[in-house]
Amino acid sequence: MAITDILSAKDIESALSSCQADGSFNCKSFFSMIGLSSKTPDQIKKIFGILDQDNNGFIEEDELQLFLKNFSSSARALTPAEIKDFMAAGDSDGDGKIGVEEEYLSLRLSGG
């Protein structure tokens, strides 16, 4: 399954172009721009599965570094500060990794 089976390629392209500069990535804005916050729990789980590169049920810092590359191979890596902010926004239990339930809750709390 490709991420574009669930998300619009046009929305992804627009979101990626909004965060090309180092320090410009905001996960909640990015999720909103790609339409992720309006997806069903099942769709979010499918996308999470694509983002969870090692298939261990969690997204860790090393996976966050290459987060944007999941949407386009030409996208940049996230900076350490962006990774820290992303982890703070998505890791509700403070265990240093983001589970799919935390991701879904984070999307809902951000207005999705």
C-alpha positions in Angstrom: 0.0 0.0 0.0 1.3 3.4 -0.9 0.7 6.5 1.3 -1.1 8.1 -1.7 -3.7 5.4 -1.6 -5.0 7.2 1.5 -3.7 10.8 1.2 -3.9 13.1 -1.7 -0.6 13.5 -3.6 -1.5 17.2 -4.2 -1.9 17.7 -0.4 1.3 15.9 0.3 3.2 18.1 -2.2 1.8 21.3 -0.7 2.6 20.2 2.8 6.2 19.3 1.8 6.8 22.6 0.1 5.7 24.4 3.2 8.5 22.9 5.3 11.5 22.8 2.9 13.6 25.0 5.1 15.3 23.6 8.2 13.3 24.5 11.2 10.1 25.0 9.3 8.4 21.6 10.1 5.5 21.5 12.5 3.9 18.1 12.8 0.4 19.4 13.6 0.4 21.8 10.7 1.8 19.1 8.4 -0.9 16.6 9.5 -3.6 19.2 8.9 -2.2 20.1 5.4 -2.1 16.5 4.3 -5.6 15.8 5.6 -4.5 13.2 8.1 -6.5 14.7 10.9 -9.7 13.9 9.0 -8.9 10.3 8.4 -10.6 7.3 10.2 -8.8 5.4 12.9 -8.3 2.5 10.4 -6.8 4.8 7.8 -4.5 6.4 10.5 -3.3 2.9 11.5 -2.5 2.1 7.9 -0.5 5.3 7.5 1.2 4.6 10.8 2.2 1.2 9.5 3.9 2.8 6.5 5.7 5.3 8.8 6.8 2.6 11.2 9.8 1.5 9.2 10.9 -1.3 11.5 7.4 -2.5 12.1 7.8 -2.6 15.8 4.5 -0.8 16.5 6.2 2.5 17.4 7.9 5.5 15.7 11.2 6.4 17.3 13.5 9.3 16.9 15.5 7.6 14.1 12.3 7.1 12.1 11.3 10.7 12.8 14.5 12.0 11.3 13.5 10.5 7.9 9.7 11.2 8.4 9.3 13.5 5.4 11.1 11.0 3.1 8.1 8.7 3.7 6.1 11.2 1.6 8.7 12.0 -1.0 12.2 10.5 -1.5 13.5 14.0 -2.3 12.3 15.5 1.0 14.8 16.6 3.6 15.6 15.0 6.9 14.2 16.7 10.0 16.5 18.6 12.2 17.3 17.5 15.8 15.1 20.4 17.1 12.2 19.4 14.8 12.5 15.8 16.0 12.4 16.9 19.6 9.3 19.0 19.0 7.6 16.2 17.1 8.4 13.7 19.8 7.1 16.1 22.5 3.8 16.5 20.5 3.3 12.8 19.8 4.7 11.0 22.8 2.0 11.4 25.4 3.3 8.8 27.8 6.9 10.0 27.8 8.5 6.6 26.8 10.6 8.1 23.9 8.5 6.6 21.2 5.1 7.3 19.5 2.5 4.5 19.3 -0.4 4.6 17.0 -2.9 5.4 19.8 -0.8 8.4 20.9 -0.7 9.5 17.3 -4.4 9.3 16.9 -5.0 11.1 20.2 -2.5 13.8 19.2 -4.4 14.3 15.9 -7.7 14.6 17.6 -6.5 17.1 20.3 -5.0 19.3 17.5 -8.4 19.8 16.1 -8.6 16.8 13.7 
